[in-house]
Amino acid sequence: MTAKYEMVAGLEVHCQLSTRSKLFCSCAADGFGQAPNSRVCPVCTGQPGALPVLNREAVDLAFKAALALGCEIAPVSIFARKNYFYPDLPKAYQISQYEQPFASGGALELRLKDGVKRVRLERIHLEEDAGKLLHAIGARELDGTLVDFNRGGLPLIEIVSRPDLRSPEQATAFLAALKEVLQYAGVSRCDMEKGELRCDANISVRLDGSEALGTRAEIKNLNSFKGVKDALDYEFHRQADLLESGGRVVQETRLWSLSAMATAPMRLKEEAHDYRYFPDPDLTPLKAEAAWIERLKKSLPELPAARRARFLAQYRLSLYDAEVLTAEKMLADRFDREMEGRPLEYAKPLVNLMTTEFLARLNAGKLAPAQSPIPEGMLSELVGLAQAGVVSSKLEKEVFARMWETSRAPGELVDELGLRQVSDEGPIRAWIAEALAADPESAEDLRRGKQRALGALVGAVMRLSKGKANPALVNRLIKEAVRS
C-alpha cells in the first residue's frame, strides 16, 4: 500500500571543521580519544565572566564550504543564543546562528542510476558543538550518566537541505556528495566514526502527485550512511502505514535505534520560539568583506565534479573509474601524482591496480591513501614493468604484495625474486611440448577447433613456467604447435 505515497525528506548535516582550536576559545580541538574533560576551559564550560572570542580559522573554513557548495555568503551574519537545558550544555544555551546565517542557497548535483538530480540547500550556519553524555564505559552500563566536555565548543557548520529528497537512496547519495565536496575543499576530515559528520533527517509522507507537505518527523542519531538509509526507509513505511490505517502523523523528534532497527518517539518537535533565540550580546556581527571572500574563492582546490570531468578528458577513463578514483580526494591525488610524466596507456592499468589491490590493502588495514607503505611513483613503475612485458599480470600482483610488505621498488623485487616474464621462445616451446604430451586429449580437441581446450593447455604451460611465461606468446605458440 505504500506505493501510492511519496517520501519528502531533507537533511540537516553537522560537520566539524578541521581547526586547531575550538570555536570561541583556545582549547585544542583534538579531544576525541583523549582523557575526559582534558580539553576544557572557563569559556567552553560556561564559567561566570568568561567571554567568547571567535576563531578566524573556523570562519575561513566555513566560508570555503559555502563557496564550494555554490552558496551566497551574507555580508553580515549574527550569532544567536539558542536556549535549552540539557546536561551536555553547561551554559544552558548554544551559540549558533538563526535569523541571519552566514550562507544561503547553493545546491548539490547527485549522480544517480536514473540520471542527475539537483538538491537545493536552504542555509549553512556556524555553531558550537555540545558535550557528550556517557551512559556506559565500554560494555559496562553506568548507574548514572557522565558528561565529557572535550567536544563542547568544537566548531560546526550545519548544512540544511531543502525537502528535495524522495528516497533513502537519494539521501545517502546527497550525504556522500556533500562529504566529497567538504573533504576536497579541505574543510573537514568528515570522519563519521569520530562524529565529525553527523546527520538528522526530516521526513514526511504525502500521496504521490500531491504538492502539499505532510506532517514531518525529525530523526536523530544518524551516524552512518547505512543508518540514514535504514532510518528513512523505516520511517517512510511507518508514516505511510499510519496514514493508510486512518491514523495521524504527529510532529515529533524520533530516535533511530540501531539494535531495534526502528525509530522511537523522543520528544514533541520543538519550534524555533521554544528556543528563545536572541542575538548573543558578547559577539559582534560577522562581516564578510568582499576581498576576504575573493581570497577564499581563489584558495579553493579542484572540486570533485571538475576533477571527474578532467579525468574523463585527460586520462580517457570510464565514468565508473573516474567516480571510484575521485570519491576520495587522497586517492585521486595519488593517481594524479603517479601519472605525472607517464604515457596515457598507463592510466587504465594504473586505475585497475589502485582500485583493486591498492584499495583492498588500504581497507583491510583501515588506512588512508597517504598511509600506504608504498612510496609514490612505485605503483606506476610496477604498471610500466607489466606494460613492457617484464612481469605478467599474475606476477604483478605478487610483486605488489611484496612492495606493500617491504616498501621496496618493483624492479628490485622482480630481479630478487626471479619473476621476470619469459618471452624467449625456446623454453616456452619446451613447456608447451611437455603440456601437450601430458594432455593429448586437449591437444586433439584444439586441433578439431574446440577453442575451450586452449585454456587448459595455456594453464598447464603457466604452471610449468611458474607463471613466468608470456601468456600472449604461449597462446600463439600452442596454436602453432597443434597445427604442425
Kinemage of the C-alpha trace (Angstrom):
@kinemage 1
@onewidth
@group {chain A} dominant
@subgroup {mainchain}
@vectorlist {calphas} color= white
{ca met a 1} P 0.000 0.000 0.000
{ca thr a 2} L 2.979 2.373 0.385
{ca ala a 3} L 3.306 2.608 -3.406
{ca lys a 4} L 0.727 5.393 -3.541
{ca tyr a 5} L 2.729 7.537 -1.092
{ca glu a 6} L 5.772 9.690 -1.725
{ca met a 7} L 8.624 10.477 0.666
{ca val a 8} L 9.612 14.095 1.176
{ca ala a 9} L 12.874 14.442 3.082
{ca gly a 10} L 15.622 16.890 3.859
{ca leu a 11} L 18.842 16.517 5.826
{ca glu a 12} L 20.482 18.653 8.487
{ca val a 13} L 24.174 17.774 8.377
{ca his a 14} L 26.548 18.798 11.155
{ca cys a 15} L 30.171 18.944 10.024
{ca gln a 16} L 33.082 19.515 12.407
{ca leu a 17} L 35.585 21.962 10.943
{ca ser a 18} L 39.255 20.929 10.922
{ca thr a 19} L 40.589 23.676 13.162
{ca arg a 20} L 43.345 23.517 15.732
{ca ser a 21} L 41.205 25.058 18.474
{ca lys a 22} L 37.560 25.383 19.439
{ca leu a 23} L 35.135 27.947 18.046
{ca phe a 24} L 35.189 30.503 20.868
{ca cys a 25} L 38.238 29.590 22.981
{ca ser a 26} L 41.831 28.398 22.638
{ca cys a 27} L 41.219 24.816 23.841
{ca ala a 28} L 42.689 22.227 21.471
{ca ala a 29} L 40.189 20.631 19.109
{ca asp a 30} L 41.804 17.186 19.382
{ca gly a 31} L 39.732 15.908 22.296
{ca phe a 32} L 38.459 12.722 20.623
{ca gly a 33} L 40.056 9.747 22.358
{ca gln a 34} L 41.717 11.937 24.975
{ca ala a 35} L 41.087 11.779 28.731
{ca pro a 36} L 37.571 13.068 29.518
{ca asn a 37} L 37.379 16.795 30.250
{ca ser a 38} L 41.034 17.334 29.424
{ca arg a 39} L 40.323 19.888 26.667
{ca val a 40} L 38.214 22.387 28.598
{ca cys a 41} L 38.442 25.938 29.940
{ca pro a 42} L 36.147 28.515 31.608
{ca val a 43} L 34.817 29.648 28.195
{ca cys a 44} L 33.691 26.289 26.800
{ca thr a 45} L 32.336 25.144 30.161
{ca gly a 46} L 30.310 28.305 30.692
{ca gln a 47} L 32.019 29.668 33.808
{ca pro a 48} L 30.797 33.049 35.094
{ca gly a 49} L 32.538 36.018 33.498
{ca ala a 50} L 34.184 34.032 30.672
{ca leu a 51} L 33.765 35.661 27.248
{ca pro a 52} L 33.842 34.017 23.794
{ca val a 53} L 36.315 35.074 21.089
{ca leu a 54} L 35.536 33.932 17.526
{ca asn a 55} L 38.044 31.623 15.822
{ca arg a 56} L 39.107 33.176 12.470
{ca glu a 57} L 40.308 29.821 11.130
{ca ala a 58} L 36.849 28.331 11.683
{ca val a 59} L 35.201 31.176 9.784
{ca asp a 60} L 37.639 30.730 6.885
{ca leu a 61} L 36.751 27.052 6.642
{ca ala a 62} L 33.029 27.710 6.973
{ca phe a 63} L 33.125 30.292 4.187
{ca lys a 64} L 35.139 27.920 1.969
{ca ala a 65} L 32.498 25.235 2.469
{ca ala a 66} L 29.786 27.667 1.423
{ca leu a 67} L 31.705 28.774 -1.663
{ca ala a 68} L 32.404 25.172 -2.684
{ca leu a 69} L 28.671 24.431 -2.450
{ca gly a 70} L 27.678 27.453 -4.512
{ca cys a 71} L 26.077 29.345 -1.628
{ca glu a 72} L 25.730 33.086 -1.267
{ca ile a 73} L 27.657 34.460 1.704
{ca ala a 74} L 25.810 37.154 3.630
{ca pro a 75} L 27.666 40.469 4.052
{ca val a 76} L 26.653 40.381 7.719
{ca ser a 77} L 25.610 37.434 9.883
{ca ile a 78} L 24.626 37.328 13.550
{ca phe a 79} L 25.431 34.861 16.318
{ca ala a 80} L 22.452 33.955 18.488
{ca arg a 81} L 21.856 32.133 21.731
{ca lys a 82} L 19.754 29.004 21.358
{ca asn a 83} L 18.367 28.383 24.831
{ca tyr a 84} L 17.672 24.913 26.114
{ca phe a 85} L 18.623 22.938 29.198
{ca tyr a 86} L 20.467 19.663 28.813
{ca pro a 87} L 23.344 18.187 30.859
{ca asp a 88} L 25.834 18.372 27.960
{ca leu a 89} L 25.261 22.128 27.542
{ca pro a 90} L 26.920 23.868 30.517
{ca lys a 91} L 25.833 27.417 29.614
{ca ala a 92} L 22.196 26.273 29.158
{ca tyr a 93} L 22.399 27.846 25.699
{ca gln a 94} L 24.252 27.066 22.493
{ca ile a 95} L 25.903 29.799 20.444
{ca ser a 96} L 24.540 29.337 16.954
{ca gln a 97} L 23.012 31.411 14.143
{ca tyr a 98} L 19.319 31.741 13.423
{ca glu a 99} L 17.686 34.646 11.591
{ca gln a 100} L 20.873 35.771 9.864
{ca pro a 101} L 23.074 32.764 8.963
{ca phe a 102} L 26.333 33.334 7.126
{ca ala a 103} L 25.278 31.461 3.954
{ca ser a 104} L 22.141 30.618 1.996
{ca gly a 105} L 21.216 28.976 -1.288
{ca gly a 106} L 23.565 26.666 -3.181
{ca ala a 107} L 22.927 23.143 -4.387
{ca leu a 108} L 24.441 19.719 -4.951
{ca glu a 109} L 24.061 17.591 -8.066
{ca leu a 110} L 23.653 13.884 -7.365
{ca arg a 111} L 24.760 11.217 -9.843
{ca leu a 112} L 22.007 8.625 -9.627
{ca lys a 113} L 21.284 5.471 -11.618
{ca asp a 114} L 18.323 7.135 -13.312
{ca gly a 115} L 20.106 10.430 -14.029
{ca val a 116} L 21.242 13.598 -12.296
{ca lys a 117} L 19.220 15.226 -9.515
{ca arg a 118} L 19.767 18.713 -8.149
{ca val a 119} L 19.222 19.108 -4.403
{ca arg a 120} L 18.902 22.682 -3.186
{ca leu a 121} L 20.412 23.961 0.043
{ca glu a 122} L 18.455 26.169 2.412
{ca arg a 123} L 21.249 27.601 4.556
{ca ile a 124} L 24.541 26.993 6.327
{ca his a 125} L 25.239 28.362 9.765
{ca leu a 126} L 28.071 28.266 12.287
{ca glu a 127} L 27.608 26.929 15.784
{ca glu a 128} L 29.426 25.325 18.677
{ca asp a 129} L 29.074 21.636 19.493
{ca ala a 130} L 27.689 20.309 22.772
{ca gly a 131} L 29.457 17.896 25.123
{ca lys a 132} L 28.997 14.150 25.078
{ca leu a 133} L 26.900 12.162 27.542
{ca leu a 134} L 28.253 8.761 28.578
{ca his a 135} L 25.736 6.130 29.659
{ca ala a 136} L 28.269 3.288 29.527
{ca ile a 137} L 32.020 2.780 29.541
{ca gly a 138} L 32.910 0.031 27.112
{ca ala a 139} L 30.483 -2.825 27.718
{ca arg a 140} L 29.727 -1.697 31.286
{ca glu a 141} L 26.465 0.144 31.841
{ca leu a 142} L 26.759 3.004 34.327
{ca asp a 143} L 24.406 3.560 37.252
{ca gly a 144} L 24.250 7.214 36.276
{ca thr a 145} L 25.304 9.393 33.345
{ca leu a 146} L 28.694 11.088 32.956
{ca val a 147} L 29.483 14.044 30.733
{ca asp a 148} L 32.666 14.742 28.771
{ca phe a 149} L 33.044 18.361 27.659
{ca asn a 150} L 36.027 17.759 25.337
{ca arg a 151} L 33.637 18.043 22.376
{ca gly a 152} L 31.823 21.062 23.815
{ca gly a 153} L 32.656 24.210 21.868
{ca leu a 154} L 34.078 22.487 18.777
{ca pro a 155} L 33.298 24.431 15.584
{ca leu a 156} L 30.451 23.049 13.472
{ca ile a 157} L 28.695 24.111 10.342
{ca glu a 158} L 25.127 22.918 9.946
{ca ile a 159} L 24.155 22.408 6.313
{ca val a 160} L 20.407 22.309 5.816
{ca ser a 161} L 18.965 20.959 2.587
{ca arg a 162} L 15.591 21.783 1.095
{ca pro a 163} L 12.993 18.959 1.194
{ca asp a 164} L 14.078 17.743 -2.257
{ca leu a 165} L 14.934 14.126 -1.411
{ca arg a 166} L 12.455 11.447 -2.441
{ca ser a 167} L 14.083 8.193 -1.348
{ca pro a 168} L 16.612 6.780 1.138
{ca glu a 169} L 18.987 6.195 -1.796
{ca gln a 170} L 18.849 9.862 -2.766
{ca ala a 171} L 19.539 10.842 0.844
{ca thr a 172} L 22.666 8.690 1.067
{ca ala a 173} L 23.812 9.941 -2.348
{ca phe a 174} L 23.387 13.510 -1.091
{ca leu a 175} L 25.391 12.765 2.039
{ca ala a 176} L 28.151 11.098 0.000
{ca ala a 177} L 28.330 14.014 -2.451
{ca leu a 178} L 28.406 16.522 0.402
{ca lys a 179} L 31.180 14.611 2.147
{ca glu a 180} L 33.238 14.622 -1.077
{ca val a 181} L 32.947 18.393 -1.503
{ca leu a 182} L 33.801 19.141 2.130
{ca gln a 183} L 36.850 16.884 2.037
{ca tyr a 184} L 38.082 18.285 -1.283
{ca ala a 185} L 37.683 21.838 -0.031
{ca gly a 186} L 39.847 20.970 2.994
{ca val a 187} L 37.049 21.963 5.352
{ca ser a 188} L 36.771 18.745 7.349
{ca arg a 189} L 38.052 15.186 7.508
{ca cys a 190} L 34.396 14.088 7.807
{ca asp a 191} L 35.324 11.019 9.859
{ca met a 192} L 31.905 9.690 10.829
{ca glu a 193} L 33.376 7.257 13.357
{ca lys a 194} L 34.706 10.259 15.280
{ca gly a 195} L 31.461 12.182 14.946
{ca glu a 196} L 32.937 14.723 12.513
{ca leu a 197} L 29.957 14.285 10.194
{ca arg a 198} L 26.549 13.727 11.782
{ca cys a 199} L 23.091 13.920 10.359
{ca asp a 200} L 19.472 14.487 11.335
{ca ala a 201} L 16.713 13.767 8.830
{ca asn a 202} L 13.359 15.469 8.420
{ca ile a 203} L 10.786 13.283 6.692
{ca ser a 204} L 7.114 13.477 5.822
{ca val a 205} L 4.837 11.427 3.589
{ca arg a 206} L 2.219 12.545 1.086
{ca leu a 207} L 0.077 10.997 -1.624
{ca asp a 208} L 2.039 10.569 -4.842
{ca gly a 209} L 1.371 13.558 -7.078
{ca ser a 210} L 0.318 15.852 -4.238
{ca glu a 211} L 2.051 19.199 -3.763
{ca ala a 212} L 1.085 19.622 -0.101
{ca leu a 213} L 3.639 18.697 2.531
{ca gly a 214} L 2.734 16.196 5.216
{ca thr a 215} L 3.481 16.387 8.927
{ca arg a 216} L 7.189 15.818 9.411
{ca ala a 217} L 9.211 13.934 11.951
{ca glu a 218} L 12.877 14.617 12.712
{ca ile a 219} L 15.106 11.568 13.149
{ca lys a 220} L 18.147 11.906 15.396
{ca asn a 221} L 21.219 9.745 15.967
{ca leu a 222} L 22.153 9.022 12.348
{ca asn a 223} L 25.912 8.483 12.283
{ca ser a 224} L 26.447 6.364 9.172
{ca phe a 225} L 25.312 6.195 5.551
{ca lys a 226} L 23.556 2.911 6.269
{ca gly a 227} L 21.855 4.419 9.312
{ca val a 228} L 20.446 7.251 7.208
{ca lys a 229} L 19.150 4.831 4.585
{ca asp a 230} L 17.643 2.364 7.047
{ca ala a 231} L 16.048 5.034 9.251
{ca leu a 232} L 14.393 6.829 6.337
{ca asp a 233} L 13.135 3.565 4.891
{ca tyr a 234} L 11.632 2.546 8.233
{ca glu a 235} L 10.083 5.937 8.931
{ca phe a 236} L 8.559 6.200 5.446
{ca his a 237} L 6.786 2.879 5.868
{ca arg a 238} L 5.738 3.752 9.435
{ca gln a 239} L 4.127 7.024 8.389
{ca ala a 240} L 2.555 5.555 5.232
{ca asp a 241} L 1.065 2.644 7.178
{ca leu a 242} L -0.234 5.048 9.817
{ca leu a 243} L -1.979 7.228 7.222
{ca glu a 244} L -3.341 4.195 5.381
{ca ser a 245} L -4.947 2.919 8.566
{ca gly a 246} L -6.645 6.267 9.185
{ca gly a 247} L -4.169 7.486 11.787
{ca arg a 248} L -2.406 10.836 12.063
{ca val a 249} L 1.317 11.578 11.954
{ca val a 250} L 2.473 13.667 14.937
{ca gln a 251} L 5.180 16.301 14.539
{ca glu a 252} L 7.905 14.984 16.798
{ca thr a 253} L 11.562 14.168 17.200
{ca arg a 254} L 12.293 10.451 16.941
{ca leu a 255} L 15.417 8.500 17.798
{ca trp a 256} L 16.872 5.858 15.488
{ca ser a 257} L 17.759 2.637 17.287
{ca leu a 258} L 20.360 0.513 15.531
{ca ser a 259} L 19.630 -2.500 17.722
{ca ala a 260} L 15.867 -2.381 17.092
{ca met a 261} L 16.223 -1.099 13.505
{ca ala a 262} L 13.340 1.254 14.240
{ca thr a 263} L 12.594 4.846 15.213
{ca ala a 264} L 11.004 5.626 18.573
{ca pro a 265} L 9.439 8.820 19.979
{ca met a 266} L 11.959 11.046 21.752
{ca arg a 267} L 10.026 14.277 22.332
{ca leu a 268} L 7.494 16.508 20.633
{ca lys a 269} L 9.188 18.526 17.914
{ca glu a 270} L 10.296 21.940 19.100
{ca glu a 271} L 9.541 25.107 17.168
{ca ala a 272} L 12.010 27.988 16.867
{ca his a 273} L 10.205 30.050 19.519
{ca asp a 274} L 10.785 27.244 22.030
{ca tyr a 275} L 14.500 28.040 21.954
{ca arg a 276} L 14.050 31.764 22.638
{ca tyr a 277} L 16.701 32.817 20.131
{ca phe a 278} L 18.211 36.262 20.606
{ca pro a 279} L 21.480 37.863 19.397
{ca asp a 280} L 24.452 36.974 21.570
{ca pro a 281} L 25.474 40.192 23.353
{ca asp a 282} L 29.088 39.031 23.727
{ca leu a 283} L 29.739 38.612 19.981
{ca thr a 284} L 29.787 41.332 17.335
{ca pro a 285} L 28.182 40.785 13.906
{ca leu a 286} L 30.312 38.743 11.500
{ca lys a 287} L 31.135 40.873 8.449
{ca ala a 288} L 32.219 39.120 5.253
{ca glu a 289} L 34.342 41.620 3.346
{ca ala a 290} L 34.499 41.223 -0.432
{ca ala a 291} L 38.304 40.957 -0.506
{ca trp a 292} L 38.202 38.201 2.121
{ca ile a 293} L 35.671 36.191 0.131
{ca glu a 294} L 37.624 36.649 -3.092
{ca arg a 295} L 40.812 35.378 -1.434
{ca leu a 296} L 38.990 32.276 -0.190
{ca lys a 297} L 37.500 31.642 -3.650
{ca lys a 298} L 40.978 31.629 -5.168
{ca ser a 299} L 42.229 29.218 -2.490
{ca leu a 300} L 39.647 26.532 -3.335
{ca pro a 301} L 41.147 23.429 -4.948
{ca glu a 302} L 39.730 21.494 -7.883
{ca leu a 303} L 36.402 20.118 -6.642
{ca pro a 304} L 35.028 16.588 -7.252
{ca ala a 305} L 32.824 17.322 -10.288
{ca ala a 306} L 35.607 19.245 -12.033
{ca arg a 307} L 38.147 16.537 -11.267
{ca arg a 308} L 35.866 13.783 -12.611
{ca ala a 309} L 35.400 15.749 -15.829
{ca arg a 310} L 39.165 16.219 -16.148
{ca phe a 311} L 39.887 12.535 -15.520
{ca leu a 312} L 37.435 11.612 -18.272
{ca ala a 313} L 39.073 14.012 -20.738
{ca gln a 314} L 42.740 13.860 -19.724
{ca tyr a 315} L 43.098 10.153 -18.982
{ca arg a 316} L 40.172 8.862 -21.103
{ca leu a 317} L 38.800 6.883 -18.196
{ca ser a 318} L 35.320 5.431 -17.975
{ca leu a 319} L 32.817 7.317 -15.836
{ca tyr a 320} L 32.836 4.425 -13.354
{ca asp a 321} L 36.637 4.524 -12.963
{ca ala a 322} L 36.621 8.313 -12.614
{ca glu a 323} L 33.933 8.131 -9.926
{ca val a 324} L 35.771 5.466 -7.920
{ca leu a 325} L 39.035 7.428 -8.009
{ca thr a 326} L 37.528 10.807 -7.171
{ca ala a 327} L 35.294 9.509 -4.364
{ca glu a 328} L 38.231 10.115 -2.025
{ca lys a 329} L 40.463 13.126 -2.580
{ca met a 330} L 43.682 11.480 -1.377
{ca leu a 331} L 43.166 8.562 -3.776
{ca ala a 332} L 42.604 10.914 -6.702
{ca asp a 333} L 45.644 12.967 -5.641
{ca arg a 334} L 47.769 9.803 -5.599
{ca phe a 335} L 46.555 8.831 -9.076
{ca asp a 336} L 47.410 12.279 -10.460
{ca arg a 337} L 50.911 12.151 -8.997
{ca glu a 338} L 51.504 8.579 -10.193
{ca met a 339} L 50.548 9.636 -13.741
{ca glu a 340} L 52.912 12.631 -13.852
{ca gly a 341} L 55.240 12.128 -16.807
{ca arg a 342} L 53.694 8.755 -17.673
{ca pro a 343} L 52.156 7.881 -21.052
{ca leu a 344} L 48.386 7.753 -21.439
{ca glu a 345} L 48.357 3.958 -21.829
{ca tyr a 346} L 49.382 3.679 -18.165
{ca ala a 347} L 46.074 5.199 -16.997
{ca lys a 348} L 43.711 2.234 -17.272
{ca pro a 349} L 46.081 -0.415 -15.824
{ca leu a 350} L 47.015 2.016 -13.033
{ca val a 351} L 43.320 2.533 -12.232
{ca asn a 352} L 42.877 -1.249 -12.136
{ca leu a 353} L 45.804 -1.671 -9.755
{ca met a 354} L 44.697 1.162 -7.469
{ca thr a 355} L 41.022 0.202 -7.296
{ca thr a 356} L 41.690 -3.495 -6.644
{ca glu a 357} L 44.957 -4.425 -4.910
{ca phe a 358} L 45.762 -0.978 -3.511
{ca leu a 359} L 42.281 -0.151 -2.173
{ca ala a 360} L 41.827 -3.671 -0.802
{ca arg a 361} L 45.012 -3.323 1.274
{ca leu a 362} L 44.029 0.145 2.498
{ca asn a 363} L 40.562 -1.005 3.515
{ca ala a 364} L 41.865 -4.118 5.256
{ca gly a 365} L 44.239 -2.013 7.339
{ca lys a 366} L 41.780 0.887 7.758
{ca leu a 367} L 44.402 3.164 6.255
{ca ala a 368} L 44.136 6.406 4.315
{ca pro a 369} L 45.930 6.514 0.921
{ca ala a 370} L 48.591 8.755 2.457
{ca gln a 371} L 49.393 5.991 4.962
{ca ser a 372} L 50.295 3.460 2.281
{ca pro a 373} L 53.723 1.864 2.811
{ca ile a 374} L 54.384 2.015 -0.939
{ca pro a 375} L 56.216 5.248 -1.834
{ca glu a 376} L 54.695 7.448 -4.504
{ca gly a 377} L 55.751 6.674 -8.055
{ca met a 378} L 56.187 2.947 -7.435
{ca leu a 379} L 52.654 1.969 -8.454
{ca ser a 380} L 53.126 3.457 -11.913
{ca glu a 381} L 56.620 1.919 -12.040
{ca leu a 382} L 55.054 -1.501 -11.490
{ca val a 383} L 52.467 -0.785 -14.192
{ca gly a 384} L 55.339 0.138 -16.513
{ca leu a 385} L 57.019 -3.225 -15.900
{ca ala a 386} L 53.785 -5.006 -16.770
{ca gln a 387} L 53.266 -2.830 -19.860
{ca ala a 388} L 56.784 -3.632 -21.041
{ca gly a 389} L 56.204 -7.365 -20.559
{ca val a 390} L 58.781 -7.647 -17.775
{ca val a 391} L 56.161 -9.190 -15.457
{ca ser a 392} L 52.879 -10.900 -16.262
{ca ser a 393} L 49.557 -9.646 -14.889
{ca lys a 394} L 49.521 -12.587 -12.475
{ca leu a 395} L 53.017 -11.912 -11.169
{ca glu a 396} L 52.256 -8.179 -10.981
{ca lys a 397} L 50.007 -8.967 -8.006
{ca glu a 398} L 52.784 -10.936 -6.325
{ca val a 399} L 55.225 -8.069 -6.811
{ca phe a 400} L 52.655 -5.624 -5.425
{ca ala a 401} L 52.218 -7.758 -2.299
{ca arg a 402} L 55.973 -7.703 -1.681
{ca met a 403} L 56.079 -3.942 -2.300
{ca trp a 404} L 53.418 -3.480 0.369
{ca glu a 405} L 55.402 -5.613 2.826
{ca thr a 406} L 58.826 -4.112 2.134
{ca ser a 407} L 58.277 -0.616 0.614
{ca arg a 408} L 60.910 -1.559 -1.980
{ca ala a 409} L 60.965 -0.682 -5.677
{ca pro a 410} L 59.264 -3.186 -8.009
{ca gly a 411} L 62.285 -3.544 -10.311
{ca glu a 412} L 64.478 -4.688 -7.415
{ca leu a 413} L 61.881 -7.204 -6.250
{ca val a 414} L 61.337 -8.638 -9.732
{ca asp a 415} L 65.060 -9.402 -10.079
{ca glu a 416} L 65.494 -10.619 -6.499
{ca leu a 417} L 62.510 -12.990 -6.707
{ca gly a 418} L 63.257 -14.135 -10.222
{ca leu a 419} L 59.864 -13.043 -11.505
{ca arg a 420} L 60.831 -11.631 -14.875
{ca gln a 421} L 58.450 -12.799 -17.563
{ca val a 422} L 59.928 -15.297 -20.028
{ca ser a 423} L 59.489 -14.230 -23.641
{ca asp a 424} L 62.199 -16.471 -25.071
{ca glu a 425} L 60.514 -18.917 -27.475
{ca gly a 426} L 62.987 -21.720 -26.664
{ca pro a 427} L 61.950 -22.510 -23.083
{ca ile a 428} L 58.297 -21.717 -23.860
{ca arg a 429} L 58.258 -24.295 -26.700
{ca ala a 430} L 59.760 -26.846 -24.300
{ca trp a 431} L 56.991 -26.193 -21.721
{ca ile a 432} L 54.386 -26.435 -24.487
{ca ala a 433} L 55.734 -29.782 -25.656
{ca glu a 434} L 55.568 -31.108 -22.109
{ca ala a 435} L 51.994 -29.838 -21.696
{ca leu a 436} L 50.832 -31.378 -24.983
{ca ala a 437} L 52.391 -34.720 -24.106
{ca ala a 438} L 50.704 -34.704 -20.698
{ca asp a 439} L 47.266 -33.824 -22.120
{ca pro a 440} L 46.898 -35.290 -25.628
{ca glu a 441} L 43.095 -35.150 -25.381
{ca ser a 442} L 43.069 -31.346 -25.073
{ca ala a 443} L 45.626 -31.123 -27.873
{ca glu a 444} L 43.378 -33.218 -30.141
{ca asp a 445} L 40.288 -31.152 -29.170
{ca leu a 446} L 42.127 -27.961 -30.117
{ca arg a 447} L 43.125 -29.459 -33.469
{ca arg a 448} L 39.420 -30.131 -34.093
{ca gly a 449} L 38.606 -26.461 -33.464
{ca lys a 450} L 37.398 -26.699 -29.861
{ca gln a 451} L 38.814 -23.419 -28.539
{ca arg a 452} L 37.884 -24.209 -24.939
{ca ala a 453} L 40.740 -26.704 -24.905
{ca leu a 454} L 43.212 -23.855 -25.388
{ca gly a 455} L 42.606 -22.600 -21.837
{ca ala a 456} L 43.559 -25.930 -20.296
{ca leu a 457} L 46.808 -26.062 -22.263
{ca val a 458} L 47.725 -22.437 -21.512
{ca gly a 459} L 47.083 -23.080 -17.819
{ca ala a 460} L 49.354 -26.122 -17.905
{ca val a 461} L 52.175 -24.135 -19.518
{ca met a 462} L 51.791 -21.337 -16.986
{ca arg a 463} L 52.040 -23.847 -14.146
{ca leu a 464} L 55.152 -25.413 -15.658
{ca ser a 465} L 56.722 -21.957 -16.029
{ca lys a 466} L 55.634 -20.945 -12.513
{ca gly a 467} L 53.656 -18.084 -14.031
{ca lys a 468} L 56.641 -16.591 -15.834
{ca ala a 469} L 55.791 -17.435 -19.445
{ca asn a 470} L 54.442 -14.621 -21.608
{ca pro a 471} L 50.733 -15.534 -21.927
{ca ala a 472} L 50.261 -13.960 -25.371
{ca leu a 473} L 53.296 -15.815 -26.699
{ca val a 474} L 52.121 -19.067 -25.085
{ca asn a 475} L 48.766 -18.757 -26.863
{ca arg a 476} L 50.364 -18.214 -30.257
{ca leu a 477} L 52.949 -20.974 -29.916
{ca ile a 478} L 50.386 -23.549 -28.701
{ca lys a 479} L 48.258 -22.901 -31.785
{ca glu a 480} L 51.306 -23.245 -33.990
{ca ala a 481} L 52.301 -26.494 -32.264
{ca val a 482} L 48.917 -28.229 -32.731
{ca arg a 483} L 48.765 -27.173 -36.422
{ca ser a 484} L 52.181 -28.638 -37.222
